[in-house]
Amino acid sequence: MAEDGNTEADRTLDITRDLCPMTFVRTRLALDRMAPGETLLVVLKGEEPRRNVPRSAREHGHEVLAEETGPDGLTRLLLRRA
């Protein structure tokens, strides 16, 4: 999934049942508990979180390594904590 071919993440967070703004609140809390450089795979669903979670992560200084939406409609977002 990542550009370097790495699909492993240090942690995974499923926010498919959450609505904005809780999608990024939960993502930010997870990132805050991680060490700099660790990766978080966020599984989300819907257009609004697909737009807002990566944007908000970048605004907080984190890196979006990959984003992929599967045929199941779920988006997998790989983030690296700043």
PDB file of N, CA, C and O in Angstrom:
ATOM      1  N   MET A   1       0.801  -1.186   0.000  1.00  0.00           N
ATOM      2  CA  MET A   1       0.000   0.000   0.000  1.00  0.00           C
ATOM      3  C   MET A   1       0.855   1.266   0.000  1.00  0.00           C
ATOM      4  O   MET A   1       0.565   2.201  -0.747  1.00  0.00           O
ATOM      5  N   ALA A   2       1.898   1.313   0.820  1.00  0.00           N
ATOM      6  CA  ALA A   2       2.762   2.487   0.843  1.00  0.00           C
ATOM      7  C   ALA A   2       3.625   2.520  -0.409  1.00  0.00           C
ATOM      8  O   ALA A   2       3.841   1.496  -1.058  1.00  0.00           O
ATOM      9  N   GLU A   3       4.113   3.705  -0.735  1.00  0.00           N
ATOM     10  CA  GLU A   3       4.927   3.861  -1.932  1.00  0.00           C
ATOM     11  C   GLU A   3       6.169   2.980  -1.904  1.00  0.00           C
ATOM     12  O   GLU A   3       6.658   2.556  -2.952  1.00  0.00           O
ATOM     13  N   ASP A   4       6.686   2.701  -0.695  1.00  0.00           N
ATOM     14  CA  ASP A   4       7.870   1.860  -0.596  1.00  0.00           C
ATOM     15  C   ASP A   4       7.526   0.371  -0.601  1.00  0.00           C
ATOM     16  O   ASP A   4       8.405  -0.478  -0.456  1.00  0.00           O
ATOM     17  N   GLY A   5       6.225   0.060  -0.771  1.00  0.00           N
ATOM     18  CA  GLY A   5       5.803  -1.329  -0.829  1.00  0.00           C
ATOM     19  C   GLY A   5       5.431  -1.921   0.521  1.00  0.00           C
ATOM     20  O   GLY A   5       4.945  -3.050   0.590  1.00  0.00           O
ATOM     21  N   ASN A   6       5.652  -1.178   1.585  1.00  0.00           N
ATOM     22  CA  ASN A   6       5.354  -1.666   2.925  1.00  0.00           C
ATOM     23  C   ASN A   6       3.859  -1.535   3.218  1.00  0.00           C
ATOM     24  O   ASN A   6       3.287  -0.452   3.093  1.00  0.00           O
ATOM     25  N   THR A   7       3.244  -2.629   3.601  1.00  0.00           N
ATOM     26  CA  THR A   7       1.820  -2.597   3.937  1.00  0.00           C
ATOM     27  C   THR A   7       1.600  -2.776   5.428  1.00  0.00           C
ATOM     28  O   THR A   7       0.459  -2.746   5.888  1.00  0.00           O
ATOM     29  N   GLU A   8       2.662  -2.960   6.190  1.00  0.00           N
ATOM     30  CA  GLU A   8       2.549  -3.152   7.626  1.00  0.00           C
ATOM     31  C   GLU A   8       2.437  -1.801   8.329  1.00  0.00           C
ATOM     32  O   GLU A   8       3.125  -0.844   7.974  1.00  0.00           O
ATOM     33  N   ALA A   9       1.578  -1.739   9.311  1.00  0.00           N
ATOM     34  CA  ALA A   9       1.440  -0.546  10.129  1.00  0.00           C
ATOM     35  C   ALA A   9       1.701  -0.931  11.574  1.00  0.00           C
ATOM     36  O   ALA A   9       1.475  -2.074  11.971  1.00  0.00           O
ATOM     37  N   ASP A  10       2.177   0.023  12.356  1.00  0.00           N
ATOM     38  CA  ASP A  10       2.418  -0.233  13.774  1.00  0.00           C
ATOM     39  C   ASP A  10       1.110  -0.431  14.529  1.00  0.00           C
ATOM     40  O   ASP A  10       1.035  -1.224  15.468  1.00  0.00           O
ATOM     41  N   ARG A  11       0.074   0.305  14.105  1.00  0.00           N
ATOM     42  CA  ARG A  11      -1.244   0.201  14.739  1.00  0.00           C
ATOM     43  C   ARG A  11      -2.335   0.364  13.686  1.00  0.00           C
ATOM     44  O   ARG A  11      -2.096   0.901  12.604  1.00  0.00           O
ATOM     45  N   THR A  12      -3.528  -0.103  14.017  1.00  0.00           N
ATOM     46  CA  THR A  12      -4.679   0.017  13.129  1.00  0.00           C
ATOM     47  C   THR A  12      -5.837   0.623  13.906  1.00  0.00           C
ATOM     48  O   THR A  12      -6.052   0.304  15.075  1.00  0.00           O
ATOM     49  N   LEU A  13      -6.581   1.503  13.238  1.00  0.00           N
ATOM     50  CA  LEU A  13      -7.738   2.152  13.841  1.00  0.00           C
ATOM     51  C   LEU A  13      -8.903   2.053  12.869  1.00  0.00           C
ATOM     52  O   LEU A  13      -8.793   2.480  11.720  1.00  0.00           O
ATOM     53  N   ASP A  14     -10.012   1.495  13.323  1.00  0.00           N
ATOM     54  CA  ASP A  14     -11.219   1.369  12.507  1.00  0.00           C
ATOM     55  C   ASP A  14     -12.203   2.458  12.940  1.00  0.00           C
ATOM     56  O   ASP A  14     -12.725   2.432  14.054  1.00  0.00           O
ATOM     57  N   ILE A  15     -12.447   3.419  12.035  1.00  0.00           N
ATOM     58  CA  ILE A  15     -13.399   4.498  12.337  1.00  0.00           C
ATOM     59  C   ILE A  15     -14.574   4.453  11.359  1.00  0.00           C
ATOM     60  O   ILE A  15     -15.199   5.479  11.089  1.00  0.00           O
ATOM     61  N   THR A  16     -14.871   3.275  10.833  1.00  0.00           N
ATOM     62  CA  THR A  16     -15.928   3.156   9.832  1.00  0.00           C
ATOM     63  C   THR A  16     -17.314   3.458  10.404  1.00  0.00           C
ATOM     64  O   THR A  16     -18.223   3.785   9.641  1.00  0.00           O
ATOM     65  N   ARG A  17     -17.500   3.360  11.691  1.00  0.00           N
ATOM     66  CA  ARG A  17     -18.819   3.626  12.295  1.00  0.00           C
ATOM     67  C   ARG A  17     -18.919   5.025  12.885  1.00  0.00           C
ATOM     68  O   ARG A  17     -19.967   5.393  13.414  1.00  0.00           O
ATOM     69  N   ASP A  18     -17.854   5.808  12.806  1.00  0.00           N
ATOM     70  CA  ASP A  18     -17.842   7.149  13.389  1.00  0.00           C
ATOM     71  C   ASP A  18     -18.231   8.195  12.348  1.00  0.00           C
ATOM     72  O   ASP A  18     -18.054   7.999  11.145  1.00  0.00           O
ATOM     73  N   LEU A  19     -18.761   9.304  12.842  1.00  0.00           N
ATOM     74  CA  LEU A  19     -19.119  10.433  11.996  1.00  0.00           C
ATOM     75  C   LEU A  19     -18.199  11.602  12.305  1.00  0.00           C
ATOM     76  O   LEU A  19     -17.668  11.710  13.411  1.00  0.00           O
ATOM     77  N   CYS A  20     -18.011  12.479  11.322  1.00  0.00           N
ATOM     78  CA  CYS A  20     -17.224  13.691  11.540  1.00  0.00           C
ATOM     79  C   CYS A  20     -17.946  14.541  12.581  1.00  0.00           C
ATOM     80  O   CYS A  20     -19.174  14.622  12.549  1.00  0.00           O
ATOM     81  N   PRO A  21     -17.234  15.166  13.486  1.00  0.00           N
ATOM     82  CA  PRO A  21     -15.786  15.318  13.561  1.00  0.00           C
ATOM     83  C   PRO A  21     -15.091  14.212  14.348  1.00  0.00           C
ATOM     84  O   PRO A  21     -13.872  14.253  14.513  1.00  0.00           O
ATOM     85  N   MET A  22     -15.844  13.224  14.838  1.00  0.00           N
ATOM     86  CA  MET A  22     -15.227  12.168  15.650  1.00  0.00           C
ATOM     87  C   MET A  22     -14.212  11.340  14.866  1.00  0.00           C
ATOM     88  O   MET A  22     -13.323  10.733  15.463  1.00  0.00           O
ATOM     89  N   THR A  23     -14.330  11.306  13.547  1.00  0.00           N
ATOM     90  CA  THR A  23     -13.371  10.523  12.766  1.00  0.00           C
ATOM     91  C   THR A  23     -11.959  11.037  12.990  1.00  0.00           C
ATOM     92  O   THR A  23     -11.044  10.249  13.229  1.00  0.00           O
ATOM     93  N   PHE A  24     -11.770  12.361  12.916  1.00  0.00           N
ATOM     94  CA  PHE A  24     -10.412  12.852  13.143  1.00  0.00           C
ATOM     95  C   PHE A  24     -10.073  12.920  14.624  1.00  0.00           C
ATOM     96  O   PHE A  24      -8.907  12.761  14.985  1.00  0.00           O
ATOM     97  N   VAL A  25     -11.042  13.149  15.484  1.00  0.00           N
ATOM     98  CA  VAL A  25     -10.757  13.164  16.928  1.00  0.00           C
ATOM     99  C   VAL A  25     -10.153  11.826  17.345  1.00  0.00           C
ATOM    100  O   VAL A  25      -9.137  11.786  18.038  1.00  0.00           O
ATOM    101  N   ARG A  26     -10.779  10.740  16.922  1.00  0.00           N
ATOM    102  CA  ARG A  26     -10.258   9.407  17.271  1.00  0.00           C
ATOM    103  C   ARG A  26      -8.898   9.153  16.626  1.00  0.00           C
ATOM    104  O   ARG A  26      -8.017   8.546  17.235  1.00  0.00           O
ATOM    105  N   THR A  27      -8.732   9.629  15.370  1.00  0.00           N
ATOM    106  CA  THR A  27      -7.442   9.470  14.681  1.00  0.00           C
ATOM    107  C   THR A  27      -6.359  10.245  15.417  1.00  0.00           C
ATOM    108  O   THR A  27      -5.267   9.726  15.645  1.00  0.00           O
ATOM    109  N   ARG A  28      -6.658  11.482  15.787  1.00  0.00           N
ATOM    110  CA  ARG A  28      -5.666  12.305  16.482  1.00  0.00           C
ATOM    111  C   ARG A  28      -5.288  11.701  17.832  1.00  0.00           C
ATOM    112  O   ARG A  28      -4.113  11.690  18.198  1.00  0.00           O
ATOM    113  N   LEU A  29      -6.271  11.201  18.571  1.00  0.00           N
ATOM    114  CA  LEU A  29      -5.969  10.564  19.860  1.00  0.00           C
ATOM    115  C   LEU A  29      -5.046   9.365  19.669  1.00  0.00           C
ATOM    116  O   LEU A  29      -4.114   9.164  20.448  1.00  0.00           O
ATOM    117  N   ALA A  30      -5.305   8.573  18.637  1.00  0.00           N
ATOM    118  CA  ALA A  30      -4.450   7.410  18.361  1.00  0.00           C
ATOM    119  C   ALA A  30      -3.035   7.865  18.011  1.00  0.00           C
ATOM    120  O   ALA A  30      -2.061   7.297  18.506  1.00  0.00           O
ATOM    121  N   LEU A  31      -2.916   8.887  17.160  1.00  0.00           N
ATOM    122  CA  LEU A  31      -1.591   9.392  16.774  1.00  0.00           C
ATOM    123  C   LEU A  31      -0.856   9.974  17.977  1.00  0.00           C
ATOM    124  O   LEU A  31       0.356   9.800  18.107  1.00  0.00           O
ATOM    125  N   ASP A  32      -1.579  10.660  18.852  1.00  0.00           N
ATOM    126  CA  ASP A  32      -0.953  11.256  20.043  1.00  0.00           C
ATOM    127  C   ASP A  32      -0.358  10.210  20.973  1.00  0.00           C
ATOM    128  O   ASP A  32       0.584  10.505  21.709  1.00  0.00           O
ATOM    129  N   ARG A  33      -0.892   8.990  20.952  1.00  0.00           N
ATOM    130  CA  ARG A  33      -0.392   7.916  21.819  1.00  0.00           C
ATOM    131  C   ARG A  33       0.792   7.169  21.208  1.00  0.00           C
ATOM    132  O   ARG A  33       1.369   6.282  21.838  1.00  0.00           O
ATOM    133  N   MET A  34       1.148   7.534  19.977  1.00  0.00           N
ATOM    134  CA  MET A  34       2.219   6.827  19.272  1.00  0.00           C
ATOM    135  C   MET A  34       3.523   7.607  19.346  1.00  0.00           C
ATOM    136  O   MET A  34       3.533   8.808  19.617  1.00  0.00           O
ATOM    137  N   ALA A  35       4.612   6.908  19.104  1.00  0.00           N
ATOM    138  CA  ALA A  35       5.929   7.544  19.057  1.00  0.00           C
ATOM    139  C   ALA A  35       6.144   8.156  17.672  1.00  0.00           C
ATOM    140  O   ALA A  35       5.614   7.649  16.683  1.00  0.00           O
ATOM    141  N   PRO A  36       6.919   9.243  17.594  1.00  0.00           N
ATOM    142  CA  PRO A  36       7.226   9.819  16.279  1.00  0.00           C
ATOM    143  C   PRO A  36       7.816   8.768  15.342  1.00  0.00           C
ATOM    144  O   PRO A  36       8.680   7.982  15.730  1.00  0.00           O
ATOM    145  N   GLY A  37       7.330   8.774  14.102  1.00  0.00           N
ATOM    146  CA  GLY A  37       7.817   7.829  13.105  1.00  0.00           C
ATOM    147  C   GLY A  37       6.993   6.562  12.987  1.00  0.00           C
ATOM    148  O   GLY A  37       7.096   5.853  11.986  1.00  0.00           O
ATOM    149  N   GLU A  38       6.170   6.262  13.996  1.00  0.00           N
ATOM    150  CA  GLU A  38       5.311   5.079  13.912  1.00  0.00           C
ATOM    151  C   GLU A  38       4.198   5.320  12.898  1.00  0.00           C
ATOM    152  O   GLU A  38       3.847   6.461  12.597  1.00  0.00           O
ATOM    153  N   THR A  39       3.651   4.224  12.379  1.00  0.00           N
ATOM    154  CA  THR A  39       2.605   4.329  11.365  1.00  0.00           C
ATOM    155  C   THR A  39       1.276   3.834  11.901  1.00  0.00           C
ATOM    156  O   THR A  39       1.210   2.933  12.737  1.00  0.00           O
ATOM    157  N   LEU A  40       0.217   4.454  11.393  1.00  0.00           N
ATOM    158  CA  LEU A  40      -1.148   4.131  11.790  1.00  0.00           C
ATOM    159  C   LEU A  40      -1.968   3.878  10.534  1.00  0.00           C
ATOM    160  O   LEU A  40      -2.030   4.728   9.645  1.00  0.00           O
ATOM    161  N   LEU A  41      -2.591   2.719  10.462  1.00  0.00           N
ATOM    162  CA  LEU A  41      -3.500   2.402   9.374  1.00  0.00           C
ATOM    163  C   LEU A  41      -4.907   2.731   9.850  1.00  0.00           C
ATOM    164  O   LEU A  41      -5.415   2.122  10.792  1.00  0.00           O
ATOM    165  N   VAL A  42      -5.534   3.707   9.184  1.00  0.00           N
ATOM    166  CA  VAL A  42      -6.884   4.131   9.536  1.00  0.00           C
ATOM    167  C   VAL A  42      -7.838   3.582   8.485  1.00  0.00           C
ATOM    168  O   VAL A  42      -7.655   3.815   7.290  1.00  0.00           O
ATOM    169  N   VAL A  43      -8.852   2.857   8.929  1.00  0.00           N
ATOM    170  CA  VAL A  43      -9.880   2.334   8.030  1.00  0.00           C
ATOM    171  C   VAL A  43     -11.117   3.198   8.233  1.00  0.00           C
ATOM    172  O   VAL A  43     -11.641   3.307   9.342  1.00  0.00           O
ATOM    173  N   LEU A  44     -11.578   3.816   7.132  1.00  0.00           N
ATOM    174  CA  LEU A  44     -12.702   4.731   7.238  1.00  0.00           C
ATOM    175  C   LEU A  44     -13.682   4.509   6.102  1.00  0.00           C
ATOM    176  O   LEU A  44     -13.389   3.809   5.133  1.00  0.00           O
ATOM    177  N   LYS A  45     -14.867   5.127   6.241  1.00  0.00           N
ATOM    178  CA  LYS A  45     -15.917   4.926   5.253  1.00  0.00           C
ATOM    179  C   LYS A  45     -16.647   6.245   5.034  1.00  0.00           C
ATOM    180  O   LYS A  45     -17.003   6.930   5.992  1.00  0.00           O
ATOM    181  N   GLY A  46     -16.866   6.596   3.776  1.00  0.00           N
ATOM    182  CA  GLY A  46     -17.635   7.789   3.466  1.00  0.00           C
ATOM    183  C   GLY A  46     -16.781   8.891   2.871  1.00  0.00           C
ATOM    184  O   GLY A  46     -15.570   8.960   3.081  1.00  0.00           O
ATOM    185  N   GLU A  47     -17.447   9.743   2.129  1.00  0.00           N
ATOM    186  CA  GLU A  47     -16.755  10.831   1.428  1.00  0.00           C
ATOM    187  C   GLU A  47     -16.188  11.883   2.381  1.00  0.00           C
ATOM    188  O   GLU A  47     -15.055  12.330   2.204  1.00  0.00           O
ATOM    189  N   GLU A  48     -16.958  12.278   3.378  1.00  0.00           N
ATOM    190  CA  GLU A  48     -16.499  13.335   4.276  1.00  0.00           C
ATOM    191  C   GLU A  48     -15.237  12.942   5.042  1.00  0.00           C
ATOM    192  O   GLU A  48     -14.279  13.715   5.046  1.00  0.00           O
ATOM    193  N   PRO A  49     -15.190  11.777   5.688  1.00  0.00           N
ATOM    194  CA  PRO A  49     -13.946  11.398   6.361  1.00  0.00           C
ATOM    195  C   PRO A  49     -12.788  11.191   5.387  1.00  0.00           C
ATOM    196  O   PRO A  49     -11.634  11.461   5.723  1.00  0.00           O
ATOM    197  N   ARG A  50     -13.097  10.712   4.179  1.00  0.00           N
ATOM    198  CA  ARG A  50     -12.030  10.506   3.187  1.00  0.00           C
ATOM    199  C   ARG A  50     -11.374  11.821   2.807  1.00  0.00           C
ATOM    200  O   ARG A  50     -10.179  11.853   2.513  1.00  0.00           O
ATOM    201  N   ARG A  51     -12.132  12.898   2.809  1.00  0.00           N
ATOM    202  CA  ARG A  51     -11.561  14.225   2.530  1.00  0.00           C
ATOM    203  C   ARG A  51     -10.901  14.826   3.765  1.00  0.00           C
ATOM    204  O   ARG A  51      -9.798  15.367   3.693  1.00  0.00           O
ATOM    205  N   ASN A  52     -11.591  14.725   4.897  1.00  0.00           N
ATOM    206  CA  ASN A  52     -11.175  15.479   6.085  1.00  0.00           C
ATOM    207  C   ASN A  52     -10.048  14.854   6.904  1.00  0.00           C
ATOM    208  O   ASN A  52      -9.188  15.577   7.408  1.00  0.00           O
ATOM    209  N   VAL A  53     -10.032  13.545   7.046  1.00  0.00           N
ATOM    210  CA  VAL A  53      -9.015  12.925   7.906  1.00  0.00           C
ATOM    211  C   VAL A  53      -7.604  13.130   7.344  1.00  0.00           C
ATOM    212  O   VAL A  53      -6.719  13.536   8.098  1.00  0.00           O
ATOM    213  N   PRO A  54      -7.352  12.867   6.046  1.00  0.00           N
ATOM    214  CA  PRO A  54      -5.990  13.113   5.542  1.00  0.00           C
ATOM    215  C   PRO A  54      -5.595  14.590   5.618  1.00  0.00           C
ATOM    216  O   PRO A  54      -4.460  14.922   5.958  1.00  0.00           O
ATOM    217  N   ARG A  55      -6.549  15.472   5.296  1.00  0.00           N
ATOM    218  CA  ARG A  55      -6.255  16.911   5.343  1.00  0.00           C
ATOM    219  C   ARG A  55      -5.896  17.338   6.762  1.00  0.00           C
ATOM    220  O   ARG A  55      -4.908  18.043   6.971  1.00  0.00           O
ATOM    221  N   SER A  56      -6.689  16.915   7.727  1.00  0.00           N
ATOM    222  CA  SER A  56      -6.436  17.282   9.120  1.00  0.00           C
ATOM    223  C   SER A  56      -5.128  16.685   9.630  1.00  0.00           C
ATOM    224  O   SER A  56      -4.407  17.331  10.391  1.00  0.00           O
ATOM    225  N   ALA A  57      -4.821  15.472   9.222  1.00  0.00           N
ATOM    226  CA  ALA A  57      -3.552  14.856   9.629  1.00  0.00           C
ATOM    227  C   ALA A  57      -2.374  15.677   9.111  1.00  0.00           C
ATOM    228  O   ALA A  57      -1.422  15.940   9.846  1.00  0.00           O
ATOM    229  N   ARG A  58      -2.443  16.076   7.850  1.00  0.00           N
ATOM    230  CA  ARG A  58      -1.368  16.918   7.278  1.00  0.00           C
ATOM    231  C   ARG A  58      -1.261  18.248   8.025  1.00  0.00           C
ATOM    232  O   ARG A  58      -0.160  18.716   8.315  1.00  0.00           O
ATOM    233  N   GLU A  59      -2.406  18.852   8.333  1.00  0.00           N
ATOM    234  CA  GLU A  59      -2.405  20.134   9.053  1.00  0.00           C
ATOM    235  C   GLU A  59      -1.751  20.018  10.422  1.00  0.00           C
ATOM    236  O   GLU A  59      -1.214  21.000  10.935  1.00  0.00           O
ATOM    237  N   HIS A  60      -1.788  18.842  11.013  1.00  0.00           N
ATOM    238  CA  HIS A  60      -1.149  18.614  12.314  1.00  0.00           C
ATOM    239  C   HIS A  60       0.290  18.115  12.168  1.00  0.00           C
ATOM    240  O   HIS A  60       0.927  17.747  13.154  1.00  0.00           O
ATOM    241  N   GLY A  61       0.796  18.107  10.938  1.00  0.00           N
ATOM    242  CA  GLY A  61       2.196  17.780  10.709  1.00  0.00           C
ATOM    243  C   GLY A  61       2.497  16.325  10.423  1.00  0.00           C
ATOM    244  O   GLY A  61       3.661  15.962  10.250  1.00  0.00           O
ATOM    245  N   HIS A  62       1.482  15.485  10.370  1.00  0.00           N
ATOM    246  CA  HIS A  62       1.696  14.068  10.101  1.00  0.00           C
ATOM    247  C   HIS A  62       1.785  13.839   8.592  1.00  0.00           C
ATOM    248  O   HIS A  62       1.340  14.668   7.799  1.00  0.00           O
ATOM    249  N   GLU A  63       2.358  12.718   8.217  1.00  0.00           N
ATOM    250  CA  GLU A  63       2.559  12.398   6.803  1.00  0.00           C
ATOM    251  C   GLU A  63       1.555  11.345   6.340  1.00  0.00           C
ATOM    252  O   GLU A  63       1.359  10.321   6.995  1.00  0.00           O
ATOM    253  N   VAL A  64       0.929  11.616   5.209  1.00  0.00           N
ATOM    254  CA  VAL A  64       0.045  10.635   4.589  1.00  0.00           C
ATOM    255  C   VAL A  64       0.906   9.804   3.647  1.00  0.00           C
ATOM    256  O   VAL A  64       1.381  10.305   2.628  1.00  0.00           O
ATOM    257  N   LEU A  65       1.103   8.551   3.983  1.00  0.00           N
ATOM    258  CA  LEU A  65       1.965   7.675   3.182  1.00  0.00           C
ATOM    259  C   LEU A  65       1.209   7.038   2.027  1.00  0.00           C
ATOM    260  O   LEU A  65       1.769   6.846   0.948  1.00  0.00           O
ATOM    261  N   ALA A  66      -0.056   6.709   2.244  1.00  0.00           N
ATOM    262  CA  ALA A  66      -0.848   6.047   1.202  1.00  0.00           C
ATOM    263  C   ALA A  66      -2.322   6.191   1.528  1.00  0.00           C
ATOM    264  O   ALA A  66      -2.723   6.322   2.685  1.00  0.00           O
ATOM    265  N   GLU A  67      -3.116   6.162   0.461  1.00  0.00           N
ATOM    266  CA  GLU A  67      -4.570   6.185   0.608  1.00  0.00           C
ATOM    267  C   GLU A  67      -5.146   5.319  -0.500  1.00  0.00           C
ATOM    268  O   GLU A  67      -4.834   5.502  -1.677  1.00  0.00           O
ATOM    269  N   GLU A  68      -5.985   4.382  -0.111  1.00  0.00           N
ATOM    270  CA  GLU A  68      -6.527   3.435  -1.084  1.00  0.00           C
ATOM    271  C   GLU A  68      -7.969   3.096  -0.723  1.00  0.00           C
ATOM    272  O   GLU A  68      -8.261   2.720   0.412  1.00  0.00           O
ATOM    273  N   THR A  69      -8.864   3.232  -1.693  1.00  0.00           N
ATOM    274  CA  THR A  69     -10.255   2.856  -1.480  1.00  0.00           C
ATOM    275  C   THR A  69     -10.512   1.556  -2.225  1.00  0.00           C
ATOM    276  O   THR A  69     -10.267   1.452  -3.427  1.00  0.00           O
ATOM    277  N   GLY A  70     -11.006   0.577  -1.499  1.00  0.00           N
ATOM    278  CA  GLY A  70     -11.239  -0.739  -2.083  1.00  0.00           C
ATOM    279  C   GLY A  70     -12.643  -0.877  -2.642  1.00  0.00           C
ATOM    280  O   GLY A  70     -13.480   0.009  -2.472  1.00  0.00           O
ATOM    281  N   PRO A  71     -12.894  -1.994  -3.311  1.00  0.00           N
ATOM    282  CA  PRO A  71     -14.216  -2.254  -3.884  1.00  0.00           C
ATOM    283  C   PRO A  71     -15.306  -2.366  -2.814  1.00  0.00           C
ATOM    284  O   PRO A  71     -16.493  -2.262  -3.122  1.00  0.00           O
ATOM    285  N   ASP A  72     -14.907  -2.577  -1.571  1.00  0.00           N
ATOM    286  CA  ASP A  72     -15.860  -2.661  -0.467  1.00  0.00           C
ATOM    287  C   ASP A  72     -16.311  -1.276   0.009  1.00  0.00           C
ATOM    288  O   ASP A  72     -17.152  -1.165   0.900  1.00  0.00           O
ATOM    289  N   GLY A  73     -15.737  -0.207  -0.601  1.00  0.00           N
ATOM    290  CA  GLY A  73     -16.093   1.158  -0.220  1.00  0.00           C
ATOM    291  C   GLY A  73     -15.326   1.689   0.971  1.00  0.00           C
ATOM    292  O   GLY A  73     -15.521   2.835   1.377  1.00  0.00           O
ATOM    293  N   LEU A  74     -14.457   0.870   1.534  1.00  0.00           N
ATOM    294  CA  LEU A  74     -13.654   1.296   2.676  1.00  0.00           C
ATOM    295  C   LEU A  74     -12.347   1.902   2.183  1.00  0.00           C
ATOM    296  O   LEU A  74     -11.724   1.402   1.246  1.00  0.00           O
ATOM    297  N   THR A  75     -11.951   2.981   2.827  1.00  0.00           N
ATOM    298  CA  THR A  75     -10.682   3.622   2.508  1.00  0.00           C
ATOM    299  C   THR A  75      -9.684   3.262   3.590  1.00  0.00           C
ATOM    300  O   THR A  75      -9.988   3.319   4.781  1.00  0.00           O
ATOM    301  N   ARG A  76      -8.490   2.891   3.158  1.00  0.00           N
ATOM    302  CA  ARG A  76      -7.392   2.594   4.080  1.00  0.00           C
ATOM    303  C   ARG A  76      -6.364   3.688   3.907  1.00  0.00           C
ATOM    304  O   ARG A  76      -5.844   3.919   2.816  1.00  0.00           O
ATOM    305  N   LEU A  77      -6.090   4.346   4.998  1.00  0.00           N
ATOM    306  CA  LEU A  77      -5.223   5.511   5.020  1.00  0.00           C
ATOM    307  C   LEU A  77      -4.025   5.196   5.916  1.00  0.00           C
ATOM    308  O   LEU A  77      -4.186   4.890   7.097  1.00  0.00           O
ATOM    309  N   LEU A  78      -2.839   5.272   5.349  1.00  0.00           N
ATOM    310  CA  LEU A  78      -1.635   4.991   6.124  1.00  0.00           C
ATOM    311  C   LEU A  78      -0.960   6.303   6.485  1.00  0.00           C
ATOM    312  O   LEU A  78      -0.551   7.066   5.609  1.00  0.00           O
ATOM    313  N   LEU A  79      -0.847   6.555   7.776  1.00  0.00           N
ATOM    314  CA  LEU A  79      -0.276   7.801   8.290  1.00  0.00           C
ATOM    315  C   LEU A  79       1.014   7.514   9.050  1.00  0.00           C
ATOM    316  O   LEU A  79       1.165   6.459   9.666  1.00  0.00           O
ATOM    317  N   ARG A  80       1.948   8.476   8.998  1.00  0.00           N
ATOM    318  CA  ARG A  80       3.160   8.400   9.832  1.00  0.00           C
ATOM    319  C   ARG A  80       3.112   9.558  10.817  1.00  0.00           C
ATOM    320  O   ARG A  80       2.935  10.712  10.427  1.00  0.00           O
ATOM    321  N   ARG A  81       3.271   9.238  12.093  1.00  0.00           N
ATOM    322  CA  ARG A  81       3.223  10.278  13.124  1.00  0.00           C
ATOM    323  C   ARG A  81       4.448  11.168  13.020  1.00  0.00           C
ATOM    324  O   ARG A  81       5.569  10.698  12.827  1.00  0.00           O
ATOM    325  N   ALA A  82       4.206  12.459  13.151  1.00  0.00           N
ATOM    326  CA  ALA A  82       5.293  13.440  13.106  1.00  0.00           C
ATOM    327  C   ALA A  82       6.082  13.407  14.404  1.00  0.00           C
ATOM    328  O   ALA A  82       7.041  14.162  14.564  1.00  0.00           O
TER     329      ALA A  82
END
